């Protein structure tokens, strides 16, 4: 009996030793989650199988870290171990604390150098026995390949109701997308360019601050003046965002947009068909909401969409601050003209993102254009009313809380995705005034995509009245809520830029 127990014990120990030795040379990880959250997607495997000499990932999140950041570091370690195990090239991983043990003057030099390559530090207040001490950490990584390098932001830059813990959780969920998209760019050497128009009364940089900064983490992003840009400038663009223009487009500007579409450029139309402003309404008590004259109706119609001249009133809406009662105390009240846009779960483009905050939205129709595939991506709730414009808006109606029974209807379309080969607006038409040399185009575009949204405010961030600083896109400073606007922006950009649909990684 004793001998048999000894044999069994020896056998168990032998197996453990063998497994330990084998484990040093073989790596595997089991994923028991239903959604396979910890299994690399086929998209990532495909990127890792590109033939290159070496991929090196340097992670600067190291050293003495707070517990939440230790979790982020561990998640990065596990993920990169999976990348290394599945890569067909030499995949090198380095973890380092770039300023550990350095005197202050040398730390400043290192931090300045890291800033120059896009690696930005984060300062944290750490509680100690003697109070609080400030610690500088680097929740960043750099991916290198063939003398090219791209910084990777590991910590999501967004206001989270749960503080750092929730922010860390969101960041961990985003890691595979962050690393895979960076590896793809550094391997291919491509860095697509995205432009936001600024020549027709669009919002200033302050109100597009977070949209541009967020996209700049993955793409070359800036402003585009349609009055000045030439054919060569348009050829360098991949995506054009037309966000909340307030001045009419000239035929020359429309000609340039049409050329961009014909050559396969992707366009996001985020348009206010109706002019209405809550600040003006608060000052006067009532306001005439009138139709904007932007001159884009024929162009959108040609491509297969129409933004209607109406306003959506929705019982499922955003709350706004108002001075109520005789004491004029500030209270939050639902404002039906700020409807929450609901992502259509049938569309991969908007799957798994939260409701979108909007202001004075209009419905969108699709037009039967041959060869164009149409998909609804954003809808109102089923409790809505449609008001044709011009119409008089009265702030006093906010005191009447919306009764969903009065708004019972069917969901209305507020945003669509169009894909295919688009007909030219300028087919069999002369070159408009302002174009000195005709751009070479055909009557039918290359295969491309565009998004049409019946609101110009979905990509605007709020701005602090105190210091002019920008709030995160989708964050409402009044209700302290986060909406899905930034996720919508990033998903749209990824979908339009990447034909291999990397947004699947965001939706895991």
Buried (B, 14 or more C-beta within 10 A) or exposed (E): EEEEEEEEEEEEEEEEEEEEEEEEEEEEEEEEEEEEEBBBBEBBBEBBEBEBEEBBBBBBBBBEBBEBBEBBBEBBBEBBBBBBBBBEBEBEBEBEBBBEEBEEEEBEEBBEEBEEEBBBBBEBEEEEEEEEEEBEBBBBBBBBBEEEBBBBBBBBBBBBEEEBEBBBBBBBBBBBBBBBBBBBBBBEEEEBBBBBBBBBEBBEEEBBBBBBBBBEBBBBBBBBEBBEBEBEBBEEBBBBBBBBBBEEBBBBBBBBBBBBBBBBBBBBBBBBBBBBEBEEBBEEEEBEBEBBEBBBBEBBBBBBBBBBBBBBBBBBBBBBBBEBEEEEEEEEEBBBBBBBBBBBEEBBBBBBBBBBBBBBBBBBBBBEBEEBEBBBBBBBBBBBBBBEBEBEBEBEEBEEEBEEEEBEBEBBBBBBBBBBBBBBBBEEEEBBEEBEEEBEBEEBBEEBBBBBBBBBBBBBBBBEEEEEEBBBBBBBBEBEBBBBBBBBBBBBBBBBBBEEEBBBBBBB
